[in-house]
């Protein structure tokens, strides 16, 4: 790999200027005259802001001390004053293979969203509100905790501008940092004569001695009876969009986009069936770049047909081909950021001269977001089967706990995974289950471990946020339940969350409406209580792919995403409700009614916890909606339970879906 990167730098130096090594800086500017950076107001974050750091002894004994010393030694040798470690990989993925979890290795933090910065004197970690408490408990006292979303928290670039001096170098791995983020950092820091320096060897990898191995298993062909469309048809649609924009080359680096386009799946990343690869699509050809050991006759056969074929070549060759194909192309499409899709890396961005560049979100994002009819039916079928696993778990716990059966958070996760595996077409979890009892549920993305798992009893709420991967769909369901008597405040909050879900699922809206326009609908019942939550209210869902799928935040028919309001009371409890919904057309009831109005149809079919509902808070229309939803559960999930011979579980379901009087 190193010789290919060396060759790439030679090509860059020959064809493009400036060279990757540095980004030019602005003339000397007095920061006091700038309306950015040090002139902006932000809090000076210190270790005193950390809940878990009490003494100097905590600092010097931190488990990350040795690795920080190694990193700083390398930084000093390379003339680097600050190094940025992103929780990402060469393909800008949200969820990572174990071999790419550099941030977790260095900091101890295991959440999915974070960035770390190490200077020669300090270290800091940024993460969002879902992980503030978790991060404080996981990172040692070598690290400042930057709580994104809190007033006064500096951005990475603000903090670096305050910590460094003119002519200092900031570095990151240009294969990992996205082009958009690199350009933003570089532009900001240039005002302070601070350089962004690209180093093609990752500094953490140099001393990560026990780095896990990567998967080399064969890829899985995703059968067209599940996919509903051939890869040839998908490439033709992509090329149609390219042609309309006079583009002859598209560089695809996002792993879930490649898997979708070619009807292939892998096992490189836990819970997300993707594989390490690149894809270059031209007007009449396409090339897939894979590790050599994964190129099999079966794969070549899958990607060959009389009217189209995809050339499969070794993964490392991509750097040579990128430089060559870019030089020969008329116009090159490099994906930029859209939502959770980060776009291409800065290293790839450097390969395309500005006069040839078309920098915009990948066309695959919009194509993939709208499921075809086969995928849509598969998603509905998968959710019915998955609901049986969740209901079975709930029934087992309700039956066993009163007679002394012991349950803890880890046991719930293990039993639920086993129950899902009993269902047809299941391929394991779609993410690490969030099983959180009592105060652990106040951590929105808490994942139990042997050292943190709590015994479950009837004293507080249990939040279960989990999902399954099926060949015909991807699941993301959250329910909050109680095995005893909830407090009045818990009932008030839960009912507000339920009302938000009902109101959101009941709304009729014109085609093209956006997530941002409707977010207030699901939050309104909490707002009326003076409450809120710090995370988003939903996300796209892939089809036997990523449980978090980027989309353009615009709704259209057969989009599948989530509605997920929550509330978290620190050190006491947390609760969240989450349904996957399908966008469908509204049935016309009036002769002159416009036909382009849409609504949301929940395809998650799991009962709500009636113990936690205060029906006096609900409007009649909301109770009628709940009764209709429960009837769907009883009819659709109940029919599958009976087909599977689960008659005892069906009786439990009937009791859980009894209609409520709305008068």
Order of alpha helices (4+ residues) and beta strands (2+ residues): alpha-alpha-alpha-beta-alpha-beta-beta-alpha-beta-alpha-beta-alpha-beta-alpha-beta-alpha-alpha-beta-alpha-beta-beta-beta-alpha-beta-alpha-beta-alpha-beta-alpha-alpha-alpha-beta-beta-beta-beta-beta-beta-alpha-beta-alpha-beta-beta-beta-beta-beta-alpha-alpha-alpha
